[in-house]
Amino acid sequence: MPKKRVPYFNYNTVTINGHQYFKAYAMNADKKLIIVYGKTIDELCQKYEEAEHRTEDDLFSLRSPTVKEYCEKWLLMQSANVRSTTLIDYTSKVNRHIIKPLGHMRMTDVTADDIKLALVPVSQKSASVFKSVNILLKCIFNSAEDSKIITYNPTRFLSQKGGGIPQKDRESLTDEQVALLLKTIRDLPPYVFVMLGLYAGLRREEILALKWECVILDTDAPYIKVRRAWHTESNRPVIMTELKTPAARRDIAIPKGLADCLREAKEKSTSEYVVANKEGDPLTYTEFRSLWRFIVVRTAKPRKAKKKVGGKYVKYMLYPQLGEMARNNGKVQYVLDFEVTPHQLRHTYITNLIAAGVDPKTVQYLAGHEKSKITMDIYAKVKYNKPEELAKALTVAFDQWKKPIGIKQKDQDGE
């Protein structure tokens, strides 16, 4: 058995919160007395010896909170200043991209290299995510510096430029793709979700929070009231009355096809939510992914998959061929030769409104855009990427000149 240590210094016992501790005064390397505690004599001796070699800077580092502890405190402080939807976005990014790689470290121990390494996987995300995480890192460490928690700010020279994958231009679905998609999923769970995206332009969070009380069908002009938003916290659904922006609160007239679809769905529904799980509750994030998977598995696109081998799941690449049946499900056929995302449904709705000649301000309202610039960026791209539209614009622009430009008129002598 190891020999127990015998203290060579004075000590006594104290009771803290009903527990007894051994207490002693040690002089550190800066010749300053500090108090050390131990649950046992051995622990007290070890801490005493460590304290004798520590400087004030070392002690400051030990008192420093971990990145996880300070991030949680910072998020709590932000809750008084930002919208709850914004806070949810902050929390998600902080947990995934800051706490996960750095959370175990002390704030005072984080270096610029640690920050750069943490940003490596974030650089594989979109440019907007990369920029957001950069800003969050700077805000968190600037706050810690202002509060004297750290003396060196490792994000001081952090640049938002570079990194991140530029987002591809959003492509709307063609009429042929829409027809094939709806035919493919006609009797499948995501059908109502897809119809609401294509013909009402609702965001994913608006569809998943939509209640039947906000779907007005018993009128000559059926419409939908957007009043709630769906979010998830730790995979659990959270329905909020606070929307993304004030402009998101709107009433949307819906076409006959969507109204008929909703009437049919309402007759079969036993839930207060238009899109719900088997218990009639809002979907969790995992349940939504399962819902969307009905579309993904019918897409002829190479993707990662997994199968059970020897009791364990093994990942592999799947290369579906258009028209063939899925090997592990004889009821699934690869019939979609294009990818579909939830936001693509909404983008298709907005694009179709613009292509039909609906004025931009009306489109802005129906889309729930807070700033007209968002709508106008889409409007300009859709309207003027066609030769016939460009020809019309050029005709109007240059019709004011009746004579060719750049040709000198002959003088009276004909020269």
ROTI-393507 format. One record per residue (C-alpha): residue number from 1; x negated, y, z. Coordinates in pm, 1 decimal, m for minus. Last residue first. Layout:
% residues N
+-----+----------+----------+----------+
:   k :        x :        y :        z :
+-----+----------+----------+----------+
: NUM :        X :        Y :        Z :
...
+-----+----------+----------+----------+
***
This chain:
% residues 415
+-----+----------+----------+----------+
:   k :        x :        y :        z :
+-----+----------+----------+----------+
: 415 :   1795.7 :   6696.5 :  m9588.9 :
: 414 :   2136.4 :   6784.2 :  m9738.2 :
: 413 :   2055.4 :   7156.2 :  m9751.2 :
: 412 :   2337.4 :   7227.8 :  m9501.7 :
: 411 :   2182.1 :   6993.0 :  m9248.8 :
: 410 :   2244.2 :   6621.5 :  m9245.9 :
: 409 :   2372.9 :   6488.7 :  m8917.6 :
: 408 :   2117.0 :   6295.2 :  m8717.9 :
: 407 :   2200.7 :   5931.6 :  m8641.2 :
: 406 :   2141.4 :   5823.1 :  m8277.2 :
: 405 :   2505.2 :   5765.5 :  m8179.9 :
: 404 :   2768.1 :   5673.1 :  m8438.4 :
: 403 :   3068.6 :   5905.4 :  m8456.8 :
: 402 :   3408.4 :   5876.9 :  m8290.3 :
: 401 :   3262.9 :   5837.2 :  m7941.5 :
: 400 :   3537.4 :   5808.8 :  m7681.2 :
: 399 :   3608.2 :   5447.4 :  m7782.2 :
: 398 :   3286.0 :   5341.0 :  m7610.0 :
: 397 :   3415.6 :   5229.3 :  m7270.0 :
: 396 :   3755.8 :   5104.9 :  m7386.9 :
: 395 :   3605.1 :   4890.9 :  m7662.5 :
: 394 :   3331.7 :   4764.3 :  m7431.2 :
: 393 :   3585.0 :   4650.6 :  m7169.9 :
: 392 :   3799.7 :   4475.0 :  m7429.2 :
: 391 :   3496.8 :   4295.8 :  m7575.4 :
: 390 :   3385.4 :   4188.2 :  m7228.9 :
: 389 :   3728.0 :   4039.2 :  m7161.3 :
: 388 :   3717.9 :   3846.2 :  m7489.5 :
: 387 :   3364.8 :   3721.0 :  m7418.1 :
: 386 :   3463.7 :   3575.2 :  m7076.2 :
: 385 :   3244.3 :   3629.5 :  m6769.2 :
: 384 :   3414.0 :   3958.7 :  m6707.8 :
: 383 :   3730.6 :   3862.2 :  m6525.7 :
: 382 :   3596.9 :   3582.8 :  m6305.0 :
: 381 :   3276.0 :   3757.0 :  m6200.5 :
: 380 :   3435.3 :   4096.4 :  m6144.2 :
: 379 :   3718.0 :   3950.5 :  m5936.2 :
: 378 :   3490.3 :   3733.2 :  m5720.8 :
: 377 :   3273.7 :   4030.4 :  m5622.9 :
: 376 :   3589.8 :   4242.3 :  m5599.4 :
: 375 :   3747.5 :   4011.1 :  m5343.3 :
: 374 :   3447.7 :   4018.7 :  m5110.5 :
: 373 :   3402.9 :   4392.2 :  m5168.1 :
: 372 :   3767.1 :   4453.3 :  m5067.4 :
: 371 :   3675.3 :   4395.9 :  m4705.9 :
: 370 :   3896.6 :   4219.1 :  m4450.4 :
: 369 :   3984.4 :   3935.8 :  m4686.4 :
: 368 :   4304.9 :   3754.4 :  m4597.4 :
: 367 :   4326.1 :   3584.0 :  m4937.4 :
: 366 :   4681.5 :   3708.3 :  m4995.4 :
: 365 :   4584.4 :   4062.2 :  m4892.6 :
: 364 :   4269.9 :   4077.1 :  m5108.2 :
: 363 :   4459.8 :   3926.8 :  m5403.1 :
: 362 :   4715.1 :   4205.2 :  m5372.3 :
: 361 :   4434.4 :   4463.5 :  m5366.0 :
: 360 :   4264.1 :   4294.5 :  m5664.7 :
: 359 :   4565.6 :   4317.9 :  m5900.4 :
: 358 :   4714.9 :   3986.3 :  m6015.2 :
: 357 :   4609.9 :   3931.1 :  m6377.7 :
: 356 :   4653.4 :   3552.9 :  m6399.1 :
: 355 :   4273.5 :   3507.9 :  m6392.5 :
: 354 :   4267.8 :   3691.3 :  m6059.0 :
: 353 :   4531.6 :   3469.1 :  m5901.3 :
: 352 :   4363.6 :   3158.1 :  m6043.8 :
: 351 :   4026.9 :   3257.6 :  m5894.1 :
: 350 :   4182.2 :   3313.0 :  m5550.0 :
: 349 :   4349.7 :   2969.4 :  m5551.7 :
: 348 :   4034.9 :   2797.1 :  m5684.7 :
: 347 :   3829.5 :   2954.4 :  m5406.8 :
: 346 :   4079.6 :   2822.3 :  m5151.9 :
: 345 :   4047.1 :   2468.0 :  m5286.9 :
: 344 :   3668.7 :   2502.8 :  m5306.4 :
: 343 :   3665.4 :   2578.9 :  m4933.8 :
: 342 :   3773.3 :   2222.7 :  m4856.1 :
: 341 :   3498.7 :   2077.6 :  m5078.0 :
: 340 :   3545.6 :   1876.5 :  m5397.3 :
: 339 :   3279.7 :   1704.5 :  m5607.4 :
: 338 :   3338.1 :   1605.1 :  m5968.4 :
: 337 :   3369.7 :   1281.2 :  m6166.1 :
: 336 :   3672.7 :   1169.4 :  m5965.0 :
: 335 :   3802.1 :    819.1 :  m6048.7 :
: 334 :   3585.8 :    586.4 :  m5838.7 :
: 333 :   3844.6 :    325.5 :  m5742.1 :
: 332 :   3945.5 :    230.6 :  m5389.4 :
: 331 :   4190.2 :    m53.2 :  m5323.3 :
: 330 :   3926.6 :   m328.0 :  m5353.6 :
: 329 :   3730.7 :   m183.2 :  m5063.5 :
: 328 :   3372.3 :   m295.1 :  m4990.7 :
: 327 :   3260.8 :   m309.1 :  m5352.6 :
: 326 :   3442.7 :      7.5 :  m5457.1 :
: 325 :   3619.3 :    m38.4 :  m5789.7 :
: 324 :   3465.8 :     87.0 :  m6114.4 :
: 323 :   3601.4 :    377.3 :  m6319.4 :
: 322 :   3309.3 :    615.7 :  m6278.2 :
: 321 :   3003.5 :    435.5 :  m6145.5 :
: 320 :   2910.6 :    468.3 :  m5778.9 :
: 319 :   2541.7 :    491.8 :  m5677.3 :
: 318 :   2520.7 :    428.5 :  m5302.0 :
: 317 :   2195.8 :    494.0 :  m5116.6 :
: 316 :   2130.4 :    296.0 :  m4797.0 :
: 315 :   2168.2 :    326.3 :  m4419.6 :
: 314 :   2175.6 :     13.1 :  m4201.6 :
: 313 :   2434.2 :    m39.9 :  m3927.9 :
: 312 :   2346.0 :   m315.8 :  m3681.6 :
: 311 :   2513.7 :   m649.2 :  m3602.9 :
: 310 :   2289.0 :   m843.4 :  m3838.1 :
: 309 :   2357.9 :   m605.0 :  m4126.3 :
: 308 :   2647.9 :   m362.3 :  m4106.8 :
: 307 :   2663.7 :   m114.0 :  m4390.4 :
: 306 :   2579.8 :    252.2 :  m4429.9 :
: 305 :   2620.3 :    512.0 :  m4702.4 :
: 304 :   2420.0 :    799.8 :  m4845.8 :
: 303 :   2547.1 :    950.0 :  m5167.9 :
: 302 :   2535.4 :    922.4 :  m5545.6 :
: 301 :   2854.7 :   1072.2 :  m5691.8 :
: 300 :   3151.4 :    897.6 :  m5850.6 :
: 299 :   3408.7 :   1042.5 :  m5610.0 :
: 298 :   3682.0 :    820.4 :  m5469.3 :
: 297 :   3502.0 :    777.3 :  m5136.1 :
: 296 :   3480.9 :   1157.8 :  m5096.5 :
: 295 :   3855.8 :   1212.0 :  m5134.4 :
: 294 :   3974.9 :    972.8 :  m4861.8 :
: 293 :   3670.5 :   1095.6 :  m4666.8 :
: 292 :   3846.3 :   1427.1 :  m4615.7 :
: 291 :   4079.0 :   1274.1 :  m4358.3 :
: 290 :   3792.5 :   1094.5 :  m4183.2 :
: 289 :   3603.6 :   1423.5 :  m4163.6 :
: 288 :   3916.7 :   1584.1 :  m4016.5 :
: 287 :   3941.3 :   1308.9 :  m3757.1 :
: 286 :   3579.4 :   1364.5 :  m3652.1 :
: 285 :   3643.6 :   1737.7 :  m3611.2 :
: 284 :   3948.1 :   1663.3 :  m3396.7 :
: 283 :   4285.3 :   1693.9 :  m3565.2 :
: 282 :   4573.6 :   1877.6 :  m3403.2 :
: 281 :   4812.9 :   1652.8 :  m3208.4 :
: 280 :   5105.0 :   1448.4 :  m3342.0 :
: 279 :   4978.1 :   1124.1 :  m3187.9 :
: 278 :   4890.3 :    984.1 :  m3530.4 :
: 277 :   4688.3 :   1295.3 :  m3616.1 :
: 276 :   4834.0 :   1622.8 :  m3742.8 :
: 275 :   4862.8 :   1840.2 :  m4053.2 :
: 274 :   5187.4 :   2040.3 :  m4047.8 :
: 273 :   5176.0 :   2071.2 :  m3668.6 :
: 272 :   5491.2 :   2051.3 :  m3453.6 :
: 271 :   5472.6 :   1675.7 :  m3494.6 :
: 270 :   5720.5 :   1404.2 :  m3595.1 :
: 269 :   5684.4 :   1471.2 :  m3968.1 :
: 268 :   5870.4 :   1274.8 :  m4235.9 :
: 267 :   6126.6 :   1544.5 :  m4319.1 :
: 266 :   5856.7 :   1812.3 :  m4288.6 :
: 265 :   5639.1 :   1641.2 :  m4551.0 :
: 264 :   5919.3 :   1646.3 :  m4809.5 :
: 263 :   5995.4 :   2011.9 :  m4739.6 :
: 262 :   5623.1 :   2089.6 :  m4756.4 :
: 261 :   5581.4 :   1931.4 :  m5100.1 :
: 260 :   5891.5 :   2110.6 :  m5232.7 :
: 259 :   5754.3 :   2445.7 :  m5107.7 :
: 258 :   5415.9 :   2367.9 :  m5265.2 :
: 257 :   5570.2 :   2304.6 :  m5604.8 :
: 256 :   5805.9 :   2603.4 :  m5574.6 :
: 255 :   5526.2 :   2855.9 :  m5527.6 :
: 254 :   5438.3 :   3005.8 :  m5187.9 :
: 253 :   5468.1 :   3360.4 :  m5057.3 :
: 252 :   5198.1 :   3429.1 :  m4801.2 :
: 251 :   5253.9 :   3624.0 :  m4480.8 :
: 250 :   4934.5 :   3761.5 :  m4323.1 :
: 249 :   4707.4 :   3761.7 :  m4018.5 :
: 248 :   4365.3 :   3703.9 :  m4178.0 :
: 247 :   4325.2 :   4080.7 :  m4217.3 :
: 246 :   4272.6 :   4114.7 :  m3841.2 :
: 245 :   3959.2 :   3897.8 :  m3881.4 :
: 244 :   3876.7 :   3531.5 :  m3813.8 :
: 243 :   4201.4 :   3483.0 :  m3624.5 :
: 242 :   4277.7 :   3506.8 :  m3253.2 :
: 241 :   4586.9 :   3294.2 :  m3189.3 :
: 240 :   4359.7 :   3001.4 :  m3111.7 :
: 239 :   4398.3 :   2625.4 :  m3140.8 :
: 238 :   4106.6 :   2430.0 :  m2992.1 :
: 237 :   4045.7 :   2078.7 :  m3120.7 :
: 236 :   3798.9 :   1855.6 :  m2931.1 :
: 235 :   3480.5 :   1748.1 :  m3110.8 :
: 234 :   3257.2 :   1908.6 :  m2845.8 :
: 233 :   3443.0 :   2235.5 :  m2905.2 :
: 232 :   3650.9 :   2248.0 :  m3220.7 :
: 231 :   3822.3 :   2533.4 :  m3401.1 :
: 230 :   4166.6 :   2578.6 :  m3552.3 :
: 229 :   4316.6 :   2921.1 :  m3625.7 :
: 228 :   4665.2 :   3060.3 :  m3566.6 :
: 227 :   4908.2 :   3319.9 :  m3707.3 :
: 226 :   4928.3 :   3270.9 :  m4082.2 :
: 225 :   5297.3 :   3295.9 :  m4172.1 :
: 224 :   5392.0 :   3084.1 :  m4473.9 :
: 223 :   5652.5 :   3173.6 :  m4736.0 :
: 222 :   5963.8 :   3052.5 :  m4913.8 :
: 221 :   6142.4 :   3310.2 :  m5135.7 :
: 220 :   6509.3 :   3216.8 :  m5154.7 :
: 219 :   6500.3 :   3119.5 :  m4788.6 :
: 218 :   6512.8 :   2801.7 :  m4583.2 :
: 217 :   6141.0 :   2716.7 :  m4627.2 :
: 216 :   5965.9 :   2936.4 :  m4371.4 :
: 215 :   5649.4 :   2756.4 :  m4256.0 :
: 214 :   5537.9 :   2928.3 :  m3937.0 :
: 213 :   5760.3 :   2715.6 :  m3710.4 :
: 212 :   5610.7 :   2412.4 :  m3884.6 :
: 211 :   5276.6 :   2484.7 :  m3720.7 :
: 210 :   4952.6 :   2564.6 :  m3903.4 :
: 209 :   4635.4 :   2514.3 :  m3695.9 :
: 208 :   4471.7 :   2266.9 :  m3938.3 :
: 207 :   4563.9 :   2482.6 :  m4237.5 :
: 206 :   4427.7 :   2804.7 :  m4088.2 :
: 205 :   4096.4 :   2647.0 :  m3983.2 :
: 204 :   4049.6 :   2508.4 :  m4335.6 :
: 203 :   4118.1 :   2847.2 :  m4493.1 :
: 202 :   4452.0 :   2896.9 :  m4662.2 :
: 201 :   4471.4 :   2970.9 :  m5034.9 :
: 200 :   4846.2 :   2905.9 :  m5051.4 :
: 199 :   4859.7 :   2692.9 :  m5369.2 :
: 198 :   4525.3 :   2510.7 :  m5376.3 :
: 197 :   4449.3 :   2503.2 :  m5005.1 :
: 196 :   4802.2 :   2416.6 :  m4896.7 :
: 195 :   4821.1 :   2145.1 :  m5164.1 :
: 194 :   4490.1 :   1995.9 :  m5047.9 :
: 193 :   4605.7 :   1973.9 :  m4685.8 :
: 192 :   4936.8 :   1819.6 :  m4793.2 :
: 191 :   4756.2 :   1550.0 :  m4996.2 :
: 190 :   4485.9 :   1467.2 :  m4736.8 :
: 189 :   4675.4 :   1164.3 :  m4595.0 :
: 188 :   4715.5 :    968.0 :  m4923.9 :
: 187 :   5024.0 :    924.3 :  m5141.3 :
: 186 :   4933.1 :   1178.7 :  m5410.4 :
: 185 :   4555.4 :   1146.7 :  m5358.3 :
: 184 :   4448.4 :   1052.5 :  m5713.6 :
: 183 :   4727.1 :   1244.8 :  m5890.5 :
: 182 :   4641.8 :   1558.8 :  m5695.2 :
: 181 :   4272.5 :   1530.6 :  m5783.2 :
: 180 :   4340.4 :   1456.1 :  m6150.5 :
: 179 :   4571.4 :   1758.3 :  m6188.7 :
: 178 :   4327.1 :   1987.6 :  m6007.2 :
: 177 :   4039.8 :   1864.6 :  m6224.6 :
: 176 :   4236.9 :   1931.1 :  m6544.1 :
: 175 :   4335.8 :   2279.4 :  m6428.2 :
: 174 :   3968.5 :   2351.5 :  m6359.8 :
: 173 :   3833.3 :   2360.2 :  m6004.0 :
: 172 :   3660.6 :   2678.0 :  m5891.9 :
: 171 :   3284.1 :   2690.5 :  m5876.4 :
: 170 :   3111.8 :   2876.5 :  m5596.5 :
: 169 :   2774.3 :   3005.3 :  m5702.9 :
: 168 :   2509.0 :   2801.5 :  m5530.1 :
: 167 :   2395.4 :   2915.4 :  m5189.5 :
: 166 :   2028.6 :   3000.1 :  m5161.0 :
: 165 :   1843.8 :   2741.0 :  m4950.0 :
: 164 :   1694.8 :   2888.2 :  m4635.7 :
: 163 :   1347.5 :   3019.7 :  m4588.2 :
: 162 :   1218.3 :   3362.0 :  m4680.5 :
: 161 :   1306.5 :   3692.8 :  m4523.1 :
: 160 :   1448.3 :   3708.3 :  m4172.1 :
: 159 :   1102.2 :   3782.8 :  m4035.7 :
: 158 :    975.0 :   3696.9 :  m3688.7 :
: 157 :    700.9 :   3933.4 :  m3575.8 :
: 156 :    835.2 :   3991.6 :  m3224.5 :
: 155 :    993.2 :   3645.1 :  m3198.3 :
: 154 :    729.9 :   3515.8 :  m2953.0 :
: 153 :    806.5 :   3798.9 :  m2705.0 :
: 152 :    530.7 :   3815.1 :  m2442.2 :
: 151 :    610.0 :   3943.8 :  m2092.9 :
: 150 :    905.6 :   3713.6 :  m2035.6 :
: 149 :   1183.2 :   3731.6 :  m1775.1 :
: 148 :   1139.1 :   4108.6 :  m1750.7 :
: 147 :   1511.1 :   4165.4 :  m1832.0 :
: 146 :   1421.9 :   4354.1 :  m2151.1 :
: 145 :   1195.6 :   4064.7 :  m2253.6 :
: 144 :   1472.4 :   3808.5 :  m2194.0 :
: 143 :   1712.4 :   4019.6 :  m2402.1 :
: 142 :   1457.6 :   4045.0 :  m2682.9 :
: 141 :   1414.9 :   3665.8 :  m2660.7 :
: 140 :   1787.0 :   3601.0 :  m2705.9 :
: 139 :   1843.0 :   3867.3 :  m2973.6 :
: 138 :   1538.6 :   3759.1 :  m3176.6 :
: 137 :   1642.9 :   3394.1 :  m3168.9 :
: 136 :   2000.6 :   3483.0 :  m3262.7 :
: 135 :   1884.5 :   3693.4 :  m3558.6 :
: 134 :   1665.1 :   3414.2 :  m3693.2 :
: 133 :   1949.6 :   3163.5 :  m3645.2 :
: 132 :   2179.8 :   3387.0 :  m3851.5 :
: 131 :   1922.6 :   3432.9 :  m4131.4 :
: 130 :   1867.8 :   3058.2 :  m4165.6 :
: 129 :   2244.5 :   2996.7 :  m4163.4 :
: 128 :   2293.6 :   3255.3 :  m4442.0 :
: 127 :   2009.2 :   3111.7 :  m4651.3 :
: 126 :   2169.7 :   2768.5 :  m4640.0 :
: 125 :   2009.2 :   2485.0 :  m4445.2 :
: 124 :   1668.3 :   2333.8 :  m4519.4 :
: 123 :   1501.8 :   2635.0 :  m4355.8 :
: 122 :   1679.2 :   2533.7 :  m4034.0 :
: 121 :   1464.6 :   2216.8 :  m4025.2 :
: 120 :   1146.1 :   2432.5 :  m4019.8 :
: 119 :   1287.2 :   2696.2 :  m3783.4 :
: 118 :   1194.6 :   2508.4 :  m3465.2 :
: 117 :    835.7 :   2482.3 :  m3591.2 :
: 116 :    820.9 :   2859.9 :  m3642.8 :
: 115 :    955.6 :   2925.9 :  m3292.2 :
: 114 :    702.6 :   2687.6 :  m3135.4 :
: 113 :    426.3 :   2859.7 :  m3334.4 :
: 112 :    533.4 :   3198.9 :  m3196.9 :
: 111 :    490.6 :   3058.4 :  m2847.5 :
: 110 :    740.3 :   2942.1 :  m2585.2 :
: 109 :    581.9 :   2900.4 :  m2240.9 :
: 108 :    746.7 :   3199.6 :  m2072.7 :
: 107 :   1095.5 :   3078.6 :  m2167.2 :
: 106 :   1020.5 :   2740.5 :  m2011.5 :
: 105 :   1061.7 :   2451.9 :  m2254.4 :
: 104 :   1334.4 :   2182.1 :  m2244.1 :
: 103 :   1572.0 :   2379.3 :  m2465.7 :
: 102 :   1327.7 :   2427.3 :  m2754.8 :
: 101 :   1429.4 :   2181.2 :  m3030.2 :
: 100 :   1795.9 :   2119.1 :  m2931.7 :
:  99 :   1845.8 :   2451.2 :  m2754.4 :
:  98 :   1761.4 :   2661.4 :  m3059.8 :
:  97 :   1907.3 :   2506.8 :  m3378.2 :
:  96 :   2200.0 :   2293.1 :  m3272.4 :
:  95 :   2304.4 :   2448.4 :  m2940.9 :
:  94 :   2235.8 :   2807.6 :  m3050.0 :
:  93 :   2414.6 :   2757.5 :  m3384.7 :
:  92 :   2728.0 :   2608.5 :  m3224.8 :
:  91 :   2738.4 :   2862.7 :  m2943.6 :
:  90 :   2703.9 :   3157.2 :  m3182.4 :
:  89 :   2987.5 :   3028.0 :  m3403.7 :
:  88 :   3212.7 :   2975.8 :  m3100.5 :
:  87 :   3121.1 :   3323.6 :  m2977.9 :
:  86 :   3225.2 :   3471.5 :  m3312.1 :
:  85 :   3566.3 :   3303.1 :  m3283.7 :
:  84 :   3595.5 :   3433.9 :  m2926.8 :
:  83 :   3536.5 :   3788.1 :  m3048.7 :
:  82 :   3225.6 :   3954.1 :  m2910.9 :
:  81 :   3138.0 :   4172.3 :  m2611.2 :
:  80 :   3239.6 :   3995.7 :  m2290.3 :
:  79 :   3146.8 :   3649.4 :  m2420.5 :
:  78 :   2799.3 :   3779.7 :  m2504.1 :
:  77 :   2689.5 :   3757.9 :  m2139.5 :
:  76 :   2797.6 :   3393.3 :  m2123.5 :
:  75 :   2602.8 :   3323.2 :  m2441.9 :
:  74 :   2293.5 :   3479.5 :  m2282.1 :
:  73 :   2330.4 :   3266.6 :  m1966.4 :
:  72 :   2358.7 :   2949.5 :  m2175.5 :
:  71 :   2054.8 :   3056.1 :  m2377.0 :
:  70 :   1864.5 :   3124.7 :  m2053.5 :
:  69 :   1924.9 :   2778.9 :  m1910.8 :
:  68 :   1848.5 :   2601.0 :  m2239.0 :
:  67 :   1529.2 :   2801.4 :  m2293.3 :
:  66 :   1418.3 :   2698.5 :  m1944.5 :
:  65 :   1420.7 :   2956.4 :  m1670.5 :
:  64 :   1096.1 :   3124.0 :  m1557.9 :
:  63 :   1006.7 :   3067.4 :  m1192.2 :
:  62 :    734.3 :   2821.9 :  m1293.7 :
:  61 :    590.9 :   3068.0 :  m1543.8 :
:  60 :    578.8 :   3344.3 :  m1283.1 :
:  59 :    398.5 :   3103.1 :  m1052.7 :
:  58 :    131.9 :   3041.5 :  m1314.8 :
:  57 :     96.9 :   3413.4 :  m1377.6 :
:  56 :     54.2 :   3472.5 :  m1003.6 :
:  55 :   m239.8 :   3228.1 :  m1004.1 :
:  54 :   m233.3 :   2862.8 :   m904.9 :
:  53 :   m523.7 :   2662.0 :   m762.5 :
:  52 :   m418.7 :   2664.3 :   m394.7 :
:  51 :    m55.7 :   2600.4 :   m497.0 :
:  50 :   m143.5 :   2258.4 :   m642.8 :
:  49 :   m301.5 :   2149.4 :   m313.7 :
:  48 :      3.3 :   2263.6 :   m113.5 :
:  47 :    242.3 :   2097.7 :   m360.4 :
:  46 :     63.7 :   1762.4 :   m321.1 :
:  45 :     48.3 :   1790.1 :     57.4 :
:  44 :    420.0 :   1873.6 :     80.6 :
:  43 :    510.0 :   1578.2 :   m143.8 :
:  42 :    306.7 :   1341.6 :     74.1 :
:  41 :    462.7 :   1480.9 :    393.2 :
:  40 :    810.1 :   1416.7 :    251.4 :
:  39 :   1096.0 :   1635.8 :    123.0 :
:  38 :    841.6 :   1904.4 :     45.9 :
:  37 :    833.3 :   2281.5 :     63.3 :
:  36 :    574.8 :   2544.2 :    m28.6 :
:  35 :    563.0 :   2909.4 :     78.4 :
:  34 :    314.0 :   3149.9 :    m81.4 :
:  33 :     29.5 :   3350.1 :     69.2 :
:  32 :   m178.7 :   3556.0 :   m172.4 :
:  31 :   m551.3 :   3511.0 :   m226.3 :
:  30 :   m516.8 :   3525.5 :   m607.9 :
:  29 :   m605.9 :   3154.7 :   m630.1 :
:  28 :   m312.7 :   3072.2 :   m399.6 :
:  27 :   m300.0 :   3070.3 :    m20.7 :
:  26 :    m57.1 :   2812.1 :    118.9 :
:  25 :    210.7 :   2847.3 :    386.4 :
:  24 :    387.2 :   2526.4 :    492.7 :
:  23 :    736.5 :   2373.0 :    510.4 :
:  22 :    861.0 :   2014.9 :    550.8 :
:  21 :   1227.3 :   1976.9 :    454.5 :
:  20 :   1542.9 :   1858.1 :    636.1 :
:  19 :   1875.9 :   1860.7 :    452.1 :
:  18 :   2199.9 :   2016.9 :    583.4 :
:  17 :   2196.4 :   2301.9 :    334.5 :
:  16 :   1836.8 :   2383.8 :    429.4 :
:  15 :   1691.3 :   2254.7 :    757.0 :
:  14 :   1330.5 :   2347.5 :    834.4 :
:  13 :   1027.4 :   2148.7 :    948.2 :
:  12 :    679.2 :   2270.4 :   1039.5 :
:  11 :    334.2 :   2290.3 :    881.7 :
:  10 :    m24.7 :   2372.4 :    969.6 :
:   9 :   m295.6 :   2252.9 :    733.8 :
:   8 :   m511.6 :   1941.4 :    694.0 :
:   7 :   m202.0 :   1730.2 :    629.4 :
:   6 :   m259.3 :   1353.5 :    649.6 :
:   5 :   m176.5 :   1171.2 :    325.8 :
:   4 :    m31.4 :    823.3 :    340.7 :
:   3 :   m254.9 :    540.9 :    221.5 :
:   2 :   m125.4 :    352.1 :    m78.4 :
:   1 :      0.0 :      0.0 :      0.0 :
+-----+----------+----------+----------+
***
